[in-house]
Amino acid sequence: MSTGDIDDIKLSNAQIAWRAAQDIEDGAYVNLGIGFPEMVARYQPPGRRAIFHTENGILDFGEPPASGEEDWDLINAGKRAVTLNPGAAFFHHADSFAMVRGGHLDVAILGAYQVAQTGDLANWRVGSKGVPAVGGAMDLVHGAKQVFVITEHVTKDGKPKLVEACTFPLTGVACITRVYTSHAVIDISDGRFVVREKLAAVSMEDLQAMTGAPLHVAAPVVDLVVPEL
């Protein structure tokens, strides 16, 4: 299958976020990275409710407010307006990071520029270009009990984002446990990429051609099925 064909057979960002949301347990304390990862909060399964944490000092924020009803003193770390669930709490920025560093978060979900087969993450700077913007990611990747990545499988110019070793500055070492991409769900286990799910229309050979490190299979690979969103 050509690169162009594979580009036509992939999940949207919303579908990737939906798939990641299905693996968050009821009552889990979760931090969502700024931008794309924030979409995960929209797709909690029926009967489950995660408790979302934001680095600027809110625990248990709710749905975005209706347009025109925003309170711009009530925002998340990405400067997006939020609402509060009953029992939500406010706290100092330092206390927020104490929660992260103290191991009180069950899951952090982040974006990525590169993920290495060893679980290393690069998500804050591409080479020497631009202004560094690591935010709290370096704390999150080593404070949360599990760290997931949601990402396109390849860059806009077709280069692998899942690689043998990161070439961009690292956010953390051996910190990622699972990656949800536009084409597959891949665990990181014993320094290897292990495929758990993939789109049925994409063969293992196609998936390998898009990946910058060897892919492994430890159990039957399940079809990656998501709703239309």
Long-range contacts (C-beta under 8 A, 24 or more apart in sequence): 1-202, 1-203, 1-206, 3-158, 6-183, 6-202, 6-206, 6-210, 9-183, 9-199, 9-201, 9-202, 10-152, 10-153, 10-182, 10-183, 10-199, 11-181, 11-182, 11-183, 11-199, 11-224, 11-226, 12-229, 13-39, 14-39, 14-42, 14-43, 14-229, 15-226, 15-227, 15-229, 16-150, 16-151, 16-180, 16-181, 16-182, 17-42, 17-43, 17-150, 18-43, 18-226, 18-227, 18-229, 19-180, 19-185, 19-224, 19-226, 20-109, 20-148, 20-150, 20-180, 21-45, 23-148, 23-178, 24-48, 24-50, 24-107, 25-50, 25-106, 26-50, 27-51, 28-106, 28-107, 29-53, 29-59, 29-104, 29-105, 29-106, 29-107, 30-105, 30-106, 30-107, 30-108, 30-109, 31-55, 31-100, 31-105, 31-107, 31-108, 31-109, 31-140, 31-144, 32-108, 32-109, 33-108, 33-109, 33-110, 33-111, 33-123, 33-137, 33-140, 34-77, 34-78, 34-135, 35-78, 35-111, 36-111, 36-150, 37-109, 37-110, 37-111, 37-150, 38-76, 38-78, 38-80, 40-109, 40-150, 50-107, 53-96, 53-99, 53-100, 53-105, 54-82, 54-96, 55-93, 55-96, 55-97, 55-100, 55-135, 55-136, 56-93, 56-96, 57-90, 57-91, 57-92, 57-93, 57-95, 57-96, 58-82, 58-84, 58-88, 58-89, 58-90, 59-88, 59-89, 59-91, 59-99, 60-84, 60-85, 60-87, 60-88, 60-89, 61-85, 61-88, 62-88, 77-135, 77-136, 97-136, 97-139, 100-136, 100-139, 100-140, 100-143, 100-144, 101-139, 101-143, 102-143, 103-143, 103-144, 103-145, 104-143, 105-140, 105-143, 105-144, 105-145, 106-144, 106-145, 106-146, 107-144, 107-145, 107-146, 107-147, 107-148, 108-140, 108-141, 108-143, 108-144, 108-146, 108-147, 108-148, 109-147, 109-148, 109-149, 109-150, 110-137, 110-140, 110-141, 110-147, 110-148, 110-149, 110-150, 110-171, 111-149, 111-150, 111-151, 112-149, 112-151, 112-161, 112-176, 112-179, 113-161, 113-168, 114-161, 114-162, 114-163, 114-166, 114-167, 114-168, 115-149, 115-151, 115-161, 115-162, 115-163, 115-166, 115-176, 115-179, 115-188, 116-163, 116-164, 116-165, 116-166, 116-213, 117-162, 117-163, 117-164, 117-188, 117-191, 117-192, 117-193, 117-213, 117-214, 118-165, 118-173, 118-174, 118-188, 118-191, 119-173, 119-174, 119-175, 119-176, 119-177, 119-188, 119-191, 120-165, 120-166, 120-170, 120-172, 120-173, 120-174, 120-175, 120-176, 121-147, 121-149, 121-166, 121-170, 121-171, 121-172, 121-175, 121-176, 122-166, 122-167, 122-168, 122-169, 122-170, 122-171, 123-149, 123-171, 124-169, 124-171, 125-168, 125-169, 126-168, 127-168, 134-171, 137-171, 137-172, 138-171, 138-172, 141-171, 141-172, 141-175, 141-176, 142-172, 142-175, 146-177, 146-178, 147-172, 147-175, 147-176, 147-177, 148-176, 148-177, 148-178, 148-179, 148-180, 149-176, 149-178, 149-179, 149-180, 150-179, 150-180, 150-181, 151-179, 151-180, 151-181, 151-182, 152-181, 152-182, 153-181, 153-182, 153-183, 153-184, 153-207, 153-210, 153-211, 154-210, 159-212, 160-210, 160-211, 160-212, 160-213, 161-212, 162-186, 162-193, 162-211, 162-212, 162-213, 163-212, 163-213, 164-212, 164-213, 183-207, 183-210, 183-224, 184-224, 185-224, 186-215, 189-218, 192-216, 194-218, 195-221, 196-221, 196-222, 197-221, 197-222, 197-223, 197-224, 198-223, 198-224, 199-223, 199-224, 200-224
